Amino acid sequence: MKEIVSKLEGEEYELNELEYTLKPLGYDIGGGWEYDHGSFDYKLDDDEGYMYLRVPFKAIKGELERPGCIVEIQSPYLLHHVYQIGLDDNVTAGNTSATLNQFSEPQDADGSIDEKWVEAGEKLVRELEDQLLA
């Protein structure tokens, strides 16, 4: 993970309006939402795992699934997941377990981040600042 300093940190937006602005720019709603926090992800690369610019936010008024929810942007960061090639060493047996654990563990859940991705992430954050702070 590589944090990117941004003027967006601490800014507040209505979540639906933020989503309408970010989706056309290539951002998707990241997985792992809770009632009080989530993120927008911009996929930079998927050749050697997945490289994302993640823009996290937390609800400060209302819940994420409710209309009118206000969110506060947190510090954007780059995230690199490198997945295993081949069989997973941590596979468990049993039908119930197989249903729940069908995907391999990441080889490196926080892979190294090449300088070219840091530069690309910083550029995307500046463009996002220009769009949202204008």
TIGUDREN-452580 format. One record per residue (C-alpha): residue number from 1; residue in one letter; chain; x, y, z. Coordinates in steps of 0.25 Angstrom, whole numbers, plus 5000, padded with zeros to 4 digits. Last residue first. Example, Ala and Ser with C-alpha at 12.3 -4.5 7.8 and 13.67 -1.06 7.14 Angstrom:
<sites>
2/S/A/5055/4996/5029 .
1/A/A/5049/4982/5031 .
</sites>
This chain:
<sites>
134/A/A/4947/5092/4964 .
133/L/A/4950/5084/4976 .
132/L/A/4944/5071/4971 .
131/Q/A/4949/5071/4956 .
130/D/A/4963/5077/4959 .
129/E/A/4964/5068/4971 .
128/L/A/4961/5056/4963 .
127/E/A/4971/5060/4953 .
126/R/A/4982/5062/4964 .
125/V/A/4978/5048/4969 .
124/L/A/4980/5042/4955 .
123/K/A/4993/5048/4954 .
122/E/A/4998/5043/4967 .
121/G/A/4993/5029/4964 .
120/A/A/5001/5029/4950 .
119/E/A/5013/5034/4957 .
118/V/A/5012/5023/4968 .
117/W/A/5009/5013/4957 .
116/K/A/5022/5017/4949 .
115/E/A/5030/5016/4963 .
114/D/A/5027/5001/4964 .
113/I/A/5018/4997/4975 .
112/S/A/5022/4985/4983 .
111/G/A/5011/4975/4987 .
110/D/A/5001/4977/4999 .
109/A/A/4993/4964/4998 .
108/D/A/5005/4956/4994 .
107/Q/A/5003/4942/4989 .
106/P/A/4988/4945/4991 .
105/E/A/4980/4933/4996 .
104/S/A/4973/4924/4985 .
103/F/A/4958/4925/4983 .
102/Q/A/4948/4914/4986 .
101/N/A/4949/4916/5001 .
100/L/A/4934/4917/5005 .
99/T/A/4929/4906/4996 .
98/A/A/4941/4897/4999 .
97/S/A/4939/4899/5014 .
96/T/A/4924/4894/5013 .
95/N/A/4928/4882/5004 .
94/G/A/4940/4878/5012 .
93/A/A/4955/4879/5010 .
92/T/A/4963/4891/5013 .
91/V/A/4972/4898/5003 .
90/N/A/4984/4906/5010 .
89/D/A/4995/4903/5000 .
88/D/A/4987/4908/4988 .
87/L/A/4990/4902/4975 .
86/G/A/4996/4909/4963 .
85/I/A/4999/4923/4961 .
84/Q/A/4997/4931/4974 .
83/Y/A/4991/4945/4973 .
82/V/A/4998/4959/4975 .
81/H/A/4990/4969/4981 .
80/H/A/4995/4984/4979 .
79/L/A/4988/4996/4986 .
78/L/A/4991/5010/4983 .
77/Y/A/4985/5020/4993 .
76/P/A/4975/5031/4995 .
75/S/A/4974/5038/5008 .
74/Q/A/4960/5039/5014 .
73/I/A/4948/5046/5007 .
72/E/A/4936/5049/5016 .
71/V/A/4922/5044/5013 .
70/I/A/4908/5049/5013 .
69/C/A/4897/5040/5011 .
68/G/A/4885/5046/5005 .
67/P/A/4878/5033/5000 .
66/R/A/4881/5021/5009 .
65/E/A/4891/5010/5006 .
64/L/A/4903/5017/5011 .
63/E/A/4897/5021/5024 .
62/G/A/4893/5034/5030 .
61/K/A/4903/5046/5032 .
60/I/A/4918/5044/5034 .
59/A/A/4919/5032/5025 .
58/K/A/4933/5028/5022 .
57/F/A/4942/5029/5010 .
56/P/A/4953/5022/5003 .
55/V/A/4959/5026/4989 .
54/R/A/4966/5013/4984 .
53/L/A/4976/5014/4973 .
52/Y/A/4977/5000/4969 .
51/M/A/4988/4990/4964 .
50/Y/A/4983/4976/4962 .
49/G/A/4992/4963/4960 .
48/E/A/5003/4963/4951 .
47/D/A/4996/4968/4938 .
46/D/A/4984/4974/4944 .
45/D/A/4987/4989/4944 .
44/L/A/4982/5003/4948 .
43/K/A/4968/4999/4953 .
42/Y/A/4961/5011/4959 .
41/D/A/4954/5008/4972 .
40/F/A/4944/5016/4980 .
39/S/A/4943/5012/4995 .
38/G/A/4934/5008/5006 .
37/H/A/4930/5012/5020 .
36/D/A/4918/5013/5030 .
35/Y/A/4909/5002/5026 .
34/E/A/4920/4993/5022 .
33/W/A/4925/4992/5008 .
32/G/A/4936/4981/5005 .
31/G/A/4936/4983/4990 .
30/G/A/4940/4995/4983 .
29/I/A/4930/5004/4975 .
28/D/A/4936/5006/4962 .
27/Y/A/4944/5018/4957 .
26/G/A/4946/5020/4942 .
25/L/A/4944/5035/4940 .
24/P/A/4929/5033/4937 .
23/K/A/4928/5026/4950 .
22/L/A/4934/5037/4958 .
21/T/A/4924/5048/4956 .
20/Y/A/4911/5040/4958 .
19/E/A/4917/5033/4970 .
18/L/A/4920/5046/4977 .
17/E/A/4906/5051/4974 .
16/N/A/4901/5038/4980 .
15/L/A/4910/5039/4992 .
14/E/A/4907/5054/4996 .
13/Y/A/4920/5060/4998 .
12/E/A/4930/5064/5009 .
11/E/A/4945/5067/5008 .
10/G/A/4954/5062/5019 .
9/E/A/4965/5057/5010 .
8/L/A/4962/5063/4996 .
7/K/A/4974/5072/4996 .
6/S/A/4982/5059/4994 .
5/V/A/4995/5052/4999 .
4/I/A/4996/5038/4993 .
3/E/A/4997/5026/5002 .
2/K/A/5005/5014/4996 .
1/M/A/5000/5000/5000 .
</sites>
